[in-house]
Amino acid sequence: MGLIFSEFDRCEEASVSWSLEHHDGHTQWSAWLLHRYAVGYSVTGVSRSAALPRLLRRRMQDWFVDAMNFHLGSTYLSIGRHLRSLSRETSTMFYGVDIRFGDHSSGWFYCKSSEWQLVLHKALLEPLAFPATSQSAARPSSAAASTQDRRFPGRAYYLGDEPPPAAVAAEVLRAAQQQGEVKKKEAESGTAAGHHFVTSLEEAVGDTDAEGFARGGVSPEASAQRGANATDLPSHQLSVFLGNADGHVGLLCLPVLASQAGAVSAVISGWSKELEVPCNWAGRWWRTAEDFVQLREQTVNLPDLVLLALEPDVAMSLTPDWTWEKYPRGYGEVARAEPRLQEMQAGAAVAETREDSEATLAATRADDGGSLQEGGDC
């Protein structure tokens, strides 16, 4: 996807906009990426962490990446990088993709590489739980228990997705015992007399953080730092299920700040009333939020549209789908909602006709049975 000029004024037409800083490795954007892509394997066997170097890069040729920008409008959403020129500090640009919903009467047959027209199936705003917060620092046992089975929304279940807690605890205890042996030798030599030797996991990481450290591998220092910056982290995730012209479904997940959660909720409420179209996939219709949560959990390969918009090559390595690969290359077909609605209406009409036929047949059989019974009595 190259640098393409667009006359679309996404900032003016947006109902809500927000940015995630990306000036170093300890920002809102990097925190969300690490929790989404740091562990696990894709359906192709490639480690999900292969996406991190490309998503976290700070420079693109003569441009610096300052932040990630997100815009939601009444009939579109935009995701992309905010770039600043190295040679001209006053020059900035948006480098990303605008995704339109519904029938815009554009007259396109093929989408542009930076403007896609797709079908909106469902948008969900879900609360996001990072492993360590200020509450978990205060009550680590209960927080660890509550987050033990909680998974990141949209993250599939893959072999090796999480390290075994017992293995992590054993490794921590081994390192602590080695440290205790070193201190013991120093004490015997007179350089560190009076030190207490570490012999258990609780002594190694502290009684308050032992369980959380064993389960998630997070050090007490990191937990304290995350607790201090908890308010800066995204509090929600926007999951948008989109369909292309071939009827294949993709998932777009965006981090949402706490200050923007209310406005984002209002926007997707408008989408659900005017733009959402049920999805016909795997021989059934998917309509409700519960249906799409089930679809997300059960689908083996659900294309990652964030990667497709920002790093198409990486997306095709992790979640390959030739029907989606065409869009960042500039020859993806325009997807419209009308054929899907007509298909749904035709399916509903066929189902209604079948139900009427079955009801008529049942009534006829009941009448025939009553006639035979009356004849037998005579």
TAWO-V825898 format. One record per backbone hydrogen bond with DSSP energy under -1.0 kcal/mol. NH is the residue of the N-H (numbers start at 1). CO is the residue of the C=O. E is the energy in kcal/mol with one decimal. If there is no record, write none. Layout:
nh={NH;NH}
co={CO;CO}
e={E;E}
This chain:
nh={10;13;15;16;18;20;22;29;31;32;33;34;35;36;37;38;42;45;48;50;51;52;55;56;60;63;64;65;66;68;69;70;71;72;73;77;78;79;80;81;82;83;84;85;86;91;93;95;97;98;99;100;101;111;112;116;118;119;121;122;124;126;128;137;138;139;143;144;145;146;147;155;161;168;169;170;171;172;173;174;175;176;177;178;179;180;181;182;183;184;185;186;187;188;189;191;192;204;205;206;210;213;214;215;216;217;223;224;225;226;227;228;229;232;235;236;237;238;239;240;241;242;243;244;247;250;251;252;254;256;260;264;265;266;267;268;269;270;271;272;273;274;275;276;277;279;281;284;286;292;293;294;295;296;297;298;299;305;308;309;310;311;315;316;318;319;324;325;327;330;331;334;335;341;342;343;344;345;346;347;348;349;350;351;352;353;354;355;356;357;358;359;360;361;362;363;364;365;366;367;368;369;370;371;372;373;374;375;376;377;378}
co={8;9;72;72;70;68;66;21;27;28;29;30;31;32;33;34;46;42;40;47;48;49;51;52;63;60;84;58;82;20;80;18;78;16;76;99;71;97;69;95;67;93;64;91;62;88;83;81;79;114;77;116;75;332;115;98;100;243;241;241;239;237;235;133;134;135;139;140;141;142;143;152;158;164;165;166;167;168;169;170;171;172;173;174;175;176;177;178;179;180;181;182;183;184;185;186;186;200;201;202;206;209;210;211;212;213;219;220;221;222;223;224;225;229;256;256;126;254;124;252;122;250;119;248;244;242;303;240;238;236;257;260;261;262;263;264;265;266;267;268;269;270;271;271;120;286;284;281;279;288;289;290;291;292;293;294;295;251;304;305;306;307;311;312;314;315;321;321;324;327;326;109;117;337;338;339;340;341;342;343;344;345;346;347;348;349;350;351;352;353;354;355;356;357;358;359;360;361;362;363;364;365;366;367;368;369;370;371;372;373;374}
e={-1.4;-1.6;-2.7;-1.7;-2.0;-2.2;-2.0;-1.3;-2.3;-2.0;-2.2;-2.6;-1.5;-1.2;-3.1;-1.4;-2.8;-1.6;-2.2;-1.7;-1.8;-1.2;-2.2;-2.5;-2.8;-1.3;-3.2;-3.3;-2.5;-2.4;-2.8;-2.4;-2.2;-2.6;-2.9;-2.1;-2.8;-2.0;-1.8;-2.6;-3.0;-2.8;-2.3;-2.7;-2.5;-1.8;-1.9;-2.7;-2.5;-2.5;-3.3;-3.4;-2.4;-3.5;-1.0;-2.6;-2.6;-2.5;-2.6;-1.3;-2.9;-2.7;-3.0;-1.6;-1.4;-2.6;-2.2;-2.9;-2.0;-2.2;-2.0;-2.4;-1.7;-2.1;-2.6;-2.3;-2.2;-2.3;-2.4;-2.4;-2.3;-2.3;-2.5;-2.2;-2.0;-2.2;-2.3;-1.9;-2.3;-2.1;-2.2;-2.2;-2.4;-2.4;-1.8;-2.0;-1.4;-1.5;-2.1;-1.7;-1.1;-2.5;-2.4;-1.9;-2.6;-2.2;-2.4;-2.4;-2.2;-2.8;-2.3;-1.9;-1.6;-1.4;-1.4;-2.1;-2.8;-3.1;-3.1;-3.0;-3.4;-2.4;-2.7;-1.9;-1.7;-2.8;-2.7;-2.7;-2.4;-3.0;-1.2;-2.5;-2.3;-1.7;-1.8;-2.4;-1.4;-1.5;-2.0;-2.1;-1.1;-1.6;-2.9;-1.8;-2.3;-2.4;-2.2;-1.1;-3.2;-1.7;-2.0;-2.0;-2.2;-2.3;-1.8;-2.1;-2.0;-2.5;-1.8;-1.9;-2.1;-2.9;-2.0;-2.1;-1.8;-3.0;-1.3;-1.8;-1.3;-1.3;-1.9;-1.8;-2.4;-2.3;-2.7;-2.3;-2.4;-2.8;-2.6;-2.4;-2.4;-2.4;-2.4;-2.4;-2.4;-2.5;-2.4;-2.4;-2.4;-2.4;-2.5;-2.4;-2.5;-2.6;-2.3;-2.2;-2.4;-2.3;-2.1;-2.2;-2.5;-2.2;-1.9;-2.1;-2.2;-1.9;-2.2;-2.4;-2.0;-1.6;-1.4}
